[in-house]
């Protein structure tokens, strides 16, 4: 203790000073107390301090109450409420002063919470934009989507729901009056728009004329479609998307009423869509859909989407039951096409959502919540340590008659001030994080995720943060507050008020925190490692062909100008010739579909000699129609038989190569060469297998080593053409040259998705890359939080035992004994945490891989590394303070306090 | 009438301040009340009363120079104003008048 007469306790002075409203009175009151304290301190400094503290607490309480009466005499009748407010303000001021006094601690606490809150806000902003309100149409609450259901197919994907046959649509429209109104049909449309210079492929939709009306959106300029524009001959009209209008026509308002060339034909622009309207699937151009007349509409071609509005007063359930009756009637009327076909009705918003999105967002939010929980545990630990320091202040106030609730209230207020600071600090961080999330998604993908471009931190997100902040406050303050305000008065007030070893209950509380932190961190690290590993595998693992030095592009030949198979063959051949002649191109080849993109084409397969397949649930294989040089250009190995030759043309016998997986599935243990199969029903020709190729990863989630057959393009010329160029150098250097070469074949024909194969793969794996990146960030945060948290708790615990260690050493314990004692405990706790965390991580990992089909199993090296790191931290956190305690002279340790 | 609403405690505080003359600040006032009136006064109550009496214009105060024994703070010395004195007198007279003839029961004032 310092020599000479000590001043009064600083905290008590601060407490009182904060309560005294008027500067003049503050000086005289504090001075009086100081003076009296000095005279008492000459007799007994200890008693004087106690006395001072008691006076300070009483007086400050008195002044706070008085403050109220004086400043707001009219609130006298509502004193209770005013009092509460005054307390809150005073407590908040006290809290701020307390933080100001200990800036290091305050910074640590606020930073920890900020990170936790920002992580949650960023994820919530995505959840909010993608899940809660991705579509913003004024009619949204009434809008439903309808699609067909059939046994054996699951229309879980938004695209699979574009399966309504025109005949069915006509009947639905006619028979649903009373529950549904303004039913509209939509058809996917790859529009080739001739802009100022080169042709551009734009995502378009052909829609029933009342499309804009049913959604409740109106164009920014011009109008939507008129009913008569849904008739053949009057349908050469388009509405342009806002961005397309800006991009291709420079935002010229005079374009309305003029003609543009779409798919090689003149269309009159009747309107410009409102900015931000890109429904569905990021559409940028809309044209009227001409449906075949009732009676002539087919029932066996399923390609329309159907949207309708519920009649006011009718519910989704009403619509579902009415449509079920309609489906039964159609089954009877059209038994050949509609047997077993049903009708599903779903909310528009929900039915355009990616089904995989919900679980992933939930997983992210869960992980973010876990990070926040760990941040709270860290803060709670700091508060517990701080609470031990403040124990005497609180005990004194308790002894002088302060209610326990009052003290808990004050500590909660202090926590709240901290949380509010953290919420404020988390706003810029979460805005940044949301922007990162939004911008790193390639536009090619983002447009199919309704709401992606709307991810931002808005009022709702802020409110969410605020609510979380309050919850976090409760989480990290309540336990320390209740503990600190527990009446252990005598102990706390005694000068040597620190007991040799903290009570068992207190110990157990901290043990639980350590175990929880280690477990949480390990669980997150395991899941993160899993996701990162899977993403890396899909991105850069073997693909079955050589994806390097490969430039790819797509072309869709419009029906209007390439109606004849011969014209498509000619276009493909010419394009291949031109492209392979380009300098820097080793070879070029084409197919209907290339790997690395979600697009696919599949057919039912009938193997010769096998029973006819079940028509309701046929076995499907992927169909690729390729040019003869395809295998060579792709470097896709041929395992048996031969490649296709130029002579395998439309006049030759139908032939095909099959993938190894197809051969194994349909001719297990037998030589597939020379065998025959059919794609489709009896009308389709028999096809002879001439070779077997290796398997490819077409798409990481749904098409890995999937049975595939390769047919000559010449024998099945489809309008979809995807070209691959094997280049000598950087494939992306040839993008412009390749585009121009295609324009040289047909200036009206745009090439799109001109990407290197590596880029295509990267885009197609963006989903798991996002999962991996976000989980990696969370895993890293959790690990850092756990390490600092475990270190904090362990070292604090050991430092509390300094006295005990002193006694042990004085009684002859060796250094080894003491280290063993402290470290064994640390390691035991860590081990328990690791065990729980490992289990939790494996369970989460399993959940993750069921969400992302094919995510791979446990990553042992990462698991071992995280485990080791956490164990080492705990050991170090026990070792360092134990060493420090050992370095203290035992006699001194015994005397200390 | 001036001083009609002087409370009993206020009267005591004014009396103590009057007795202490130039030494009237909170600590001695409280001590004086304790010794003479044999009454322990809560510190806060005393400050409240002093403040209120000053507001009513019955007391005036001045600050001393900062003093080391007070941690560098000043003393607030109080002095009765003319109104304060008048109020004290009026209150005292009222008591005496009321008590007249009751000496047999109450004892000599």
Boltz contact constraints between the chains, C-beta under 6 A:
constraints:
  - contact:
      token1: [A, 27]
      token2: [B, 73]
      max_distance: 6.0
  - contact:
      token1: [A, 27]
      token2: [B, 74]
      max_distance: 6.0
  - contact:
      token1: [A, 28]
      token2: [B, 76]
      max_distance: 6.0
  - contact:
      token1: [A, 30]
      token2: [B, 73]
      max_distance: 6.0
  - contact:
      token1: [A, 31]
      token2: [B, 70]
      max_distance: 6.0
  - contact:
      token1: [A, 31]
      token2: [B, 73]
      max_distance: 6.0
  - contact:
      token1: [A, 32]
      token2: [B, 26]
      max_distance: 6.0
  - contact:
      token1: [A, 32]
      token2: [B, 27]
      max_distance: 6.0
  - contact:
      token1: [A, 34]
      token2: [B, 70]
      max_distance: 6.0
  - contact:
      token1: [A, 34]
      token2: [B, 71]
      max_distance: 6.0
  - contact:
      token1: [A, 35]
      token2: [B, 69]
      max_distance: 6.0
  - contact:
      token1: [A, 35]
      token2: [B, 70]
      max_distance: 6.0
  - contact:
      token1: [A, 38]
      token2: [B, 69]
      max_distance: 6.0
  - contact:
      token1: [A, 59]
      token2: [B, 44]
      max_distance: 6.0
  - contact:
      token1: [A, 62]
      token2: [B, 44]
      max_distance: 6.0
